[in-house]
Amino acid sequence: MVTSTSFSIAALGCFFLFLLRAPIVVATDPEYEVELGHMSDFSRSMSAQLAVMSSPESPKVPRQVFPQTDPHVCLAFLSCCDRQDLLRHTLGSAIRHMEQDEPENLRYEIAWVDNGSKEHLTQDILDNYQIEHALTMEQNTGLAYGMNLLIQNLCTAPYILLLEEDWLYLDDLVTDQTDRRKAAIATAIAFAETNQTAYDGRQVMGVFLRPEVYKSFMQFPFMDVWQETSVDLHKLPSAKNNDDGDDDCIAESRVEDINYQIYCSDPSTTSKYIWGSYTNGAGLYKRSAVMDVGRMYGEPGDAFHDRYVEGNYAYRAGLKYCHAAIQLEDCQDIADRKCTAAFYHIGGGRGTRPMRPANSKCASQLWNFVGTPIFHRYLKILGDDADMCSKEEIRELKTLTAKENDAADYLNEVKERNTVVFEKEQAERDLQIAQAGQLREADKNWVRENIKMMAQYTDEQIIEAANKMERLAKSPHPLQGYWDSHGRPLV
């Protein structure tokens, strides 16, 4: 049995050594120059050497082939803050989906980084799931460091599907399992291999496999019209880029026509929205494209604000690339989870880092443009109205402790704020379980006479509906009416 591996004393010394090295300075305005540490590649390389391959004797969700060599896609998980209950659901459902639903020729690896959760919780994951690349940190090193480790140091496949810790596969409890949804990952990869470009020549770097709200703020041409193309689900890229044709021999070609829609962020910032080309959760990407964009800022040693890690990266990705969504059912609206989504968010109300200005110091939209040519120009335009940090606060952002404290305060606030929502949702779950029991025991003729939607149900269908209601109430799926598509509280 391989045990959990954390930073050794020697590795910790190497890890913090880079904090003391000379920084890279981004921007030209002396008042707001931002220092980004330049030893991050070295630090992550050292950390990645401590990754292990888990080898549980009796995995909860066994894989037919483990470890997997020459994978097509890397399922990348990033967890923190003792949220292993969520990770168990997402990890287990993703493995089940890959083993039972996706085409047999689709090979996958799993990479997992945990940021500072308790050792007994991370050990539980290692003891029960088969993971090619697992790395557990003794302390929370932040979103950027964890994501960069996954993308640039642990995953080897040509495609990466980012699932964080709380993007659950949409199973038959909540939506129809269409053939397209069952093959969502293979279809997304096959589509990305067609190398589509947007209206302005930007390349499509991958596919969103989550519900999105872009329709509420994006307009043509940044949100393009639905288009059709053909993809072959049995022609997938090899990580080794070999030409031996093994994949083609596994099965005959499976050519399908699919509908897709391209989304591009507005790099001019005229629309004031930076999203459209990238998202951390349930996004599939060409690894070469995200490597081309570069690392996320906000690693330990960076004078960068945690709250803007994903936004800054999304803007930088949008300068070069666009993204797409593919129809998994007959639909038009990607905000509908049944339309283009294969995964959705179950971490409702359990945010791990400040996402609103009121929750964090030095909050400013200018962080989204750090590391790009437009940053220092914005500073000149805004002048005295530029609302960023003082030099002292910027220096404070470089320290790991300051970031951890900011996140810890926010975690406590989130827990307190959403207590009522969780209580209401749990009460609804208890009610549904009780109602399911009543349906099973009730006279079925009475049910058909009094419950309109079951008027034509057979006895067996009534019992199956009751069982499904109970399974949903006991499942990790959020109940409708309590959380939005991103897991934010509605109540």
For each residue, the residues with C-beta under 8 A, 3 or more apart:
1: 55 56 57 127
2: 5 52 53 54 55 126
3: 123 126
4: 52 119 122 123 126 134 136
5: 2 50 51 52 134 135 136
6: 50 119 136 137 138
7: 11 12 15 47 50 137 138
8: 11 12 50
9: 12 13
10: 13 14
11: 7 8 14 15 46 47 49 50
12: 7 8 9 15 16 138
13: 9 10 16 17
14: 10 11 17 18 42 43 46
15: 7 11 12 18 43 46 47 300
16: 12 13 19 20 300
17: 13 14 20 21 39
18: 14 15 21 37 39 40 42 43 301
19: 16 37 39 300 301 398
20: 16 17
21: 17 18 37 38 39 301
22: 38
23: 35 36 37 38 301 303
24: 35 36 37 38
25: 33 34 35 36
26: 33 34 35 36 370 371 375
27: 32 33 34 370 375 376 379
28: 33 376
29: 32 33 376 379 380
30: 33
31: 391
32: 27 29 366 379 386 388 389 394
33: 25 26 27 28 29 30
34: 25 26 27 303 304 370 394
35: 23 24 25 26 302 303 394 398
36: 23 24 25 26 297 302 303 304 370 371
37: 18 19 21 23 24 40 299 300 301 302 398
38: 21 22 23 24
39: 17 18 19 21 42 43 301
40: 18 37 43 44 145 148 295 299 301 302
41: 44 45 152 295
42: 14 18 39 45 46
43: 14 15 18 39 40 46 47 299 300 301
44: 40 41 47 48 145 148 149 152 153
45: 41 42 48 49 153
46: 11 14 15 42 43 49 50
47: 7 11 15 43 44 50 51 135 137 149 153
48: 44 45 51 135 149 153 154
49: 11 45 46
50: 5 6 7 8 11 46 47 135
51: 5 47 48 133 134 135 154
52: 2 4 5 126 134 135
53: 2 67 131 132 133 134
54: 2 125 126 127 129 130 131 134
55: 1 2 130
56: 1 59 60 126 127 128 129 130
57: 1
58:
59: 56 62 63 128 129 130
60: 56 92 128 129
61: 91 92 95 96 99 129
62: 59 99 130
63: 59 66 68 95 98 99 130
64: 99
65: 68 107
66: 63 130 132
67: 53 109 130 132
68: 63 65 71 107 108 109 132
69: 107
70: 107 238 239 240 242
71: 68 74 107 108 109 156 157 239
72: 106 107 108 157 158 159 189 236 237 238 239
73: 106 107 108 109 157 158 159 160 161 185 189 284
74: 71 108 109 110 111 150 154 155 156 157 159 160 161 287
75: 94 98 108 109 110 111 161 163
76: 111 112 150 151 154 155 160 161 162 163
77: 87 90 91 110 111 112 113 150 163 164 165
78: 112 113 114 115 143 146 147 150 162 164 165
79: 83 84 86 87 112 113 114 115 117 164 165
80: 83 114 115 116 117 140 146 165 352
81: 115 116 117 140 352 407 411
82: 117 118 121
83: 79 80 86 87 117 165 166 347 350 352
84: 79 87 88 117 121 122 124 125
85: 88 89
86: 79 83 89 90 165 166 346 347 350 476
87: 77 79 83 84 90 91 112 125 165 166
88: 84 85 91 92 124 125 128
89: 85 86 92 93 168 346 476
90: 77 86 87 93 94 163 164 165 166 167 168 169 346
91: 61 77 87 88 94 95 110 112 125 129
92: 60 61 88 89 95 96 129
93: 89 90 96 97 168 169 171
94: 75 90 91 97 98 163 169
95: 61 63 91 92 98 99 110 129 130
96: 61 92 93 99 100 101 169
97: 93 94 100 101 102 169 171 182
98: 63 75 94 95 101 102 106 108 185
99: 61 62 63 64 95 96
100: 96 97
101: 96 97 98 177 182 183
102: 97 98 106 182 183 184 185 186
103: 106 183 186 233 234 251 254
104: 250 251
105: 234 236 247 250 251
106: 72 73 98 102 103 185 186 189 236
107: 65 68 69 70 71 72 73
108: 68 71 72 73 74 75 98 157
109: 67 68 71 73 74 75 132 133 155 156 157
110: 74 75 77 91 95 129 130 131 132 133
111: 74 75 76 77 131 132 133 134 150 154 155
112: 76 77 78 79 87 91 125 131 133 134 135
113: 77 78 79 135 136 137 146 149 150 154
114: 78 79 80 117 122 125 135 136 137
115: 78 79 80 81 137 139 140 141 142 145 146
116: 80 81 137 138 139 140 141
117: 79 80 81 82 83 84 114 121 122 136
118: 82 121 122
119: 4 6 122 123 136
120: 123 124
121: 82 84 117 118 124 125
122: 4 84 114 117 118 119 125 126 136
123: 3 4 119 120 126 127
124: 84 88 120 121 127 128
125: 54 84 87 88 91 112 114 121 122 128 129 131 134
126: 2 3 4 52 54 56 122 123 129 131 134 136
127: 1 54 56 123 124
128: 56 59 60 88 124 125
129: 54 56 59 60 61 91 92 95 110 125 126
130: 54 55 56 59 62 63 66 67 95 110
131: 53 54 110 111 112 125 126 134
132: 53 66 67 68 109 110 111
133: 51 53 109 110 111 112 154 155
134: 4 5 51 52 53 54 111 112 125 126 131
135: 5 47 48 50 51 52 112 113 114 149 154
136: 4 5 6 113 114 117 119 122 126
137: 6 7 47 113 114 115 116 140 141 146
138: 6 7 12 116
139: 115 116 400 404
140: 80 81 115 116 137 403 404 407
141: 115 116 137 145 146 299 300 400
142: 115 145 146 298 299 300 306 309 400 403
143: 78 146 147 280 296 298 306 309 310 353
144: 147 148 295 296 297 298 299 302 304 306 309
145: 40 44 115 141 142 148 149 298 299 300
146: 78 80 113 115 137 141 142 143 149 150
147: 78 143 144 150 151 162 280 296 309
148: 40 44 144 145 151 152 153 295 296 299
149: 44 47 48 113 135 145 146 152 153 154
150: 74 76 77 78 111 113 146 147 153 154 155 160 162
151: 76 147 148 155 160 287 290 291
152: 41 44 148 149 291 295
153: 44 45 47 48 148 149 150
154: 48 51 74 76 111 113 133 135 149 150
155: 74 76 109 111 133 150 151 160 287
156: 71 74 109 239
157: 71 72 73 74 108 109 160 239 287
158: 72 73 237 238 239 286 287 288
159: 72 73 74 189 192 206 237 284 285 286 287
160: 73 74 76 150 151 155 157 284 285 287 290
161: 73 74 75 76 185 209 282 283 284 285
162: 76 78 147 150 280 281 282 283 284 285
163: 75 76 77 90 94 167 281 282 343
164: 77 78 79 90 167 280 281 347
165: 77 78 79 80 83 86 87 90 347
166: 83 86 87 90 281 345 346 347 350 487
167: 90 163 164 210 281 282 343 344 345 346
168: 89 90 93 343 344 345 346 476 477
169: 90 93 94 96 97 342 343
170: 174 175 181 337 338 341 342 343 344
171: 93 97 174 175 177
172: 175 176 177
173: 468 471 472 475 477
174: 170 171 337 472 477
175: 170 171 172 181 337 338
176: 172 181 329 338
177: 101 171 172 181 182
178: 181 182 328 329
179: 182 183
180: 183 184 187 256 258 326 327 328 329
181: 170 175 176 177 178 184 328 329 342
182: 97 101 102 177 178 179
183: 101 102 103 179 180 186 187 233
184: 102 180 181 187 188 209 326 328 342
185: 73 98 102 106 161 188 189 209 284 342
186: 102 103 106 183 189 190 233 236
187: 180 183 184 190 191 231 233 256 258 326
188: 184 185 191 192 206 207 209 284 326
189: 72 73 106 159 185 186 192 193 236 237 284
190: 186 187 193 194 231 232 233 235 236
191: 187 188 194 196 207 229 231 258 260 324 326
192: 159 188 189 195 204 205 206 207 284 286 324
193: 189 190 231 235 236 237
194: 190 191 229 231
195: 192 203 204
196: 191 203 204 229 260 262 324
197: 201 202 203 204 322
198: 201 202 203 204 221 224 262 264 322
199: 221 224 264
200: 221 264
201: 197 198
202: 197 198 264 320 321 322
203: 195 196 197 198 289 320 321 322
204: 192 195 196 197 198 262 321 322 323 324
205: 192 277 278 285 286 289 290 317 321 322 323
206: 159 188 192 283 284 285 286 289 323 324
207: 188 191 192 260 283 284 323 324 325 326
208: 212 263 279 282 283 284 323 324 325 334 340
209: 161 184 185 188 282 283 284 340 341 342 343
210: 167 279 281 282 283 341 342 343 344 345 485
211: 334 335 336 337 339 340 341 344 485
212: 208 215 263 279 325 334 335 340 485
213: 216 217 335 485 486
214: 217 218 223 263 275 276 334
215: 212 218 223 333 334 335
216: 213 335
217: 213 214 271 273
218: 214 215 222 223 263 271 273 276
219: 222 223 271
220: 223 224 225
221: 198 199 200 224 264
222: 218 219 263 264 265 266 271 276
223: 214 215 218 219 220 261 262 263 276
224: 198 199 220 221 227 261 262 263 264
225: 220 261
226: 259 260 261 327 332
227: 224 259 260 261 262
228: 257 258 259 260
229: 191 194 196 257 258 260
230: 255 256 257 258
231: 187 190 191 193 194 255 256 258
232: 190 235 253 254 255
233: 103 183 186 187 190 236 254 255 256
234: 103 105 247 248 250 251 252 253 254
235: 190 193 232 247 248 253
236: 72 105 106 186 189 190 193 233 247
237: 72 158 159 189 193 241
238: 70 72 158 241 242 246 247
239: 70 71 72 156 157 158
240: 70
241: 237 238
242: 70 238 246
243:
244:
245: 248 249
246: 238 242 249 250
247: 105 234 235 236 238 250
248: 234 235 245
249: 245 246
250: 104 105 234 246 247
251: 103 104 105 234 254
252: 234
253: 232 234 235
254: 103 232 233 234 251
255: 230 231 232 233
256: 180 187 230 231 233
257: 228 229 230
258: 180 187 191 228 229 230 231 326 327
259: 226 227 228 326 327
260: 191 196 207 226 227 228 229 324 325 326 327
261: 223 224 225 226 227 324 325 334
262: 196 198 204 223 224 227 322 323 324
263: 208 212 214 218 222 223 224 276 277 322 323 324 325
264: 198 199 200 202 221 222 224 276 277 318 322 323
265: 222 273 274 275 276 277 314 315 317 318 322
266: 222 269 270 271 273 274 276 318
267: 315 318 319
268: 271
269: 266 272 274 369 374
270: 266
271: 217 218 219 222 266 268
272: 269
273: 217 218 265 266 276
274: 265 266 269 311 314 315 318 368
275: 214 265 278 279 311 314 318
276: 214 218 222 223 263 264 265 266 273 314 318 322 323
277: 205 263 264 265 314 317 318 321 322 323
278: 205 275 283 285 310 313 314 317 318 321 323
279: 208 210 212 275 282 283 310 314
280: 143 147 162 164 283 310
281: 162 163 164 166 167 210 343 345
282: 161 162 163 167 208 209 210 279 341 342 343 344
283: 161 162 206 207 208 209 210 278 279 280 323
284: 73 159 160 161 162 185 188 189 192 206 207 208 209
285: 159 160 161 162 205 206 278 289 290
286: 158 159 192 205 206 289 290
287: 74 151 155 157 158 159 160 290 291
288: 158 291 292
289: 203 205 206 285 286 292 293 317 320 321
290: 151 160 205 285 286 287 293 317
291: 151 152 287 288 294
292: 288 289 320
293: 289 290 313 316 317 320 321
294: 291 316
295: 40 41 144 148 152 299
296: 143 144 147 148 299 309 310 312 313
297: 36 144 302 304 309 312 313 370 371
298: 142 143 144 145 302 304 305 306 308 309 312
299: 37 40 43 141 142 144 145 148 295 296 302
300: 15 16 19 37 43 141 142 145 398 400 403
301: 18 19 21 23 37 39 40 43 398
302: 35 36 37 40 144 297 298 299 397 398
303: 23 34 35 36 394 395 397 398
304: 34 36 144 297 298 308 309 312 367 370 397
305: 298 308 309 360 362 363 364 367 389 397
306: 142 143 144 298 309 353 354 360 403 406 407
307: 353 354 355 359 360 363 367
308: 298 304 305 311 312 365 367 368 370
309: 142 143 144 147 296 297 298 304 305 306 312 313
310: 143 278 279 280 296 313 314
311: 274 275 308 314 315 367 368
312: 296 297 298 304 308 309 315 316 367 368 369 370 371
313: 278 293 296 297 309 310 316 317
314: 265 274 275 276 277 278 279 310 311 317 318
315: 265 267 274 311 312 318 319 368 369 372
316: 293 294 312 313 319 371 372
317: 205 265 277 278 289 290 293 313 314 320 321
318: 264 265 266 267 274 275 276 277 278 314 315 321 322
319: 267 315 316 372
320: 202 203 289 292 293 317
321: 202 203 204 205 277 278 289 293 317 318
322: 197 198 202 203 204 205 262 263 264 265 276 277 318
323: 204 205 206 207 208 262 263 264 276 277 278 283
324: 191 192 196 204 206 207 208 260 261 262 263
325: 207 208 212 260 261 263 334 340
326: 180 184 187 188 191 207 258 259 260 340
327: 180 226 258 259 260 330 331 339 340
328: 178 180 181 184 338 339 340 341 342
329: 176 178 180 181 338 339
330: 327
331: 327 334 336 338 339 340
332: 226 339
333: 215 336 339
334: 208 211 212 214 215 261 325 331 339 340 341
335: 211 212 213 215 216 339 485
336: 211 331 333 339 341
337: 170 174 175 211 341 344 485
338: 170 175 176 328 329 331 341
339: 211 327 328 329 331 332 333 334 335 336
340: 208 209 211 212 325 326 327 328 331 334
341: 170 209 210 211 282 328 334 336 337 338 344
342: 169 170 181 184 185 209 210 282 328
343: 163 167 168 169 170 209 210 281 282
344: 167 168 170 210 211 282 337 341 485
345: 166 167 168 210 281 348 478 483 485 486 487
346: 86 89 90 166 167 168 476 477 478 487
347: 83 86 164 165 166 350 351 487
348: 345 418 421 478 482 483 487 488 489
349: 414 417 418 421 422 483 487 488 489
350: 83 86 166 347 414 415 418 487
351: 347 355 410 411 414
352: 80 81 83 407 410 411
353: 143 306 307 406 407 410
354: 306 307 359 360 363 406 407 410
355: 307 351 359
356: 359 360 363
357: 360 363
358:
359: 307 354 355 356 409 410 413
360: 305 306 307 354 356 357 363 406 410
361: 389 393 406
362: 305 388 389 393 394 397
363: 305 307 354 356 357 360
364: 305 367 386 387 388 389
365: 308 368
366: 32 369 370 375 378 379 382 386 387 388
367: 304 305 307 308 311 312 364 370 388
368: 274 308 311 312 315 365
369: 269 312 315 366 372 374 375 378
370: 26 27 34 36 297 304 308 312 366 367 375
371: 26 36 297 312 316 375
372: 315 316 319 369 375
373: 376 377
374: 269 369 377 378
375: 26 27 366 369 370 371 372 378 379
376: 27 28 29 373 379 380
377: 373 374 380 381
378: 366 369 374 375 381 382 386
379: 27 29 32 366 375 376 382 383 386
380: 29 376 377 383
381: 377 378
382: 366 378 379 385 386
383: 379 380 386
384:
385: 382
386: 32 364 366 378 379 382 383
387: 364 366
388: 32 362 364 366 367 394
389: 32 305 361 362 364 392 393 394 397
390: 393 394
391: 31 394 395
392: 389 395 396
393: 361 362 389 390 396 397
394: 32 34 35 303 362 388 389 390 391 397 398
395: 303 391 392 398
396: 392 393 399 402
397: 302 303 304 305 362 389 393 394 402 403
398: 19 35 37 300 301 302 303 394 395 402
399: 396 402 403
400: 139 141 142 300 403 404
401: 404 405
402: 396 397 398 399 405 406
403: 140 142 300 306 397 399 400 406 407
404: 139 140 400 401 407 408
405: 401 402 408 409
406: 306 353 354 360 361 402 403 409 410
407: 81 140 306 352 353 354 403 404 410 411
408: 404 405 411 412
409: 359 405 406 412 413
410: 351 352 353 354 359 360 406 407 413 414
411: 81 351 352 407 408 414 415
412: 408 409 415 416
413: 359 409 410 416 417
414: 349 350 351 410 411 417 418
415: 350 411 412 418 419
416: 412 413 419
417: 349 413 414 489
418: 348 349 350 414 415 421 422 489
419: 415 416 422 423
420: 423 424 491
421: 348 349 418 424 425 482 483 489 490 491
422: 349 418 419 425 426
423: 419 420 426 427
424: 420 421 427 428 482 491
425: 421 422 428 429 478 479 482
426: 422 423 429 430
427: 423 424 430 431
428: 424 425 431 432 473 479 482
429: 425 426 432 433 473 474 479
430: 426 427 433 434 473
431: 427 428 434 435
432: 428 429 435 436 469 470 472 473
433: 429 430 436 437 469 470 473 474
434: 430 431 437 438
435: 431 432 438 439 466 469
436: 432 433 439 440 466 467 469 470 473
437: 433 434 440 441 466 470
438: 434 435 441 442
439: 435 436 442 447 462 463 465 466 469
440: 436 437 463 466 467
441: 437 438
442: 438 439 446 447
443: 446 447
444: 447 448 459 462
445: 448 449
446: 442 443 449 450
447: 439 442 443 444 450 451 454 457 462
448: 444 445 451 454 455 456 457 462
449: 445 446 455
450: 446 447
451: 447 448 454 455
452: 455
453:
454: 447 448 451 457 461 462 465
455: 448 449 451 452
456: 448
457: 447 448 454 461 462 465
458: 461 462
459: 444 462 463
460: 463 464
461: 454 457 458 464 465
462: 439 444 447 448 454 457 458 459 465 466
463: 439 440 459 460 466 467
464: 460 461 467 468
465: 439 454 457 461 462 468 469
466: 435 436 437 439 440 462 463 469 470
467: 436 440 463 464 470 471
468: 173 464 465 471 472
469: 432 433 435 436 439 465 466 472 473
470: 432 433 436 437 466 467 473 474
471: 173 467 468 474 475
472: 173 174 432 468 469 475 477 479
473: 428 429 430 432 433 436 469 470 479
474: 429 433 470 471
475: 173 471 472
476: 86 89 168 346
477: 168 173 174 346 472
478: 345 346 348 425 482 483 487
479: 425 428 429 472 473 482 483
480:
481: 490 491
482: 348 421 424 425 428 478 479 489 490 491
483: 345 348 349 421 478 479 487 488 489 490
484: 487 488 490
485: 210 211 212 213 335 337 344 345
486: 213 345
487: 166 345 346 347 348 349 350 478 483 484
488: 348 349 483 484
489: 348 349 417 418 421 482 483
490: 421 481 482 483 484
491: 420 421 424 481 482
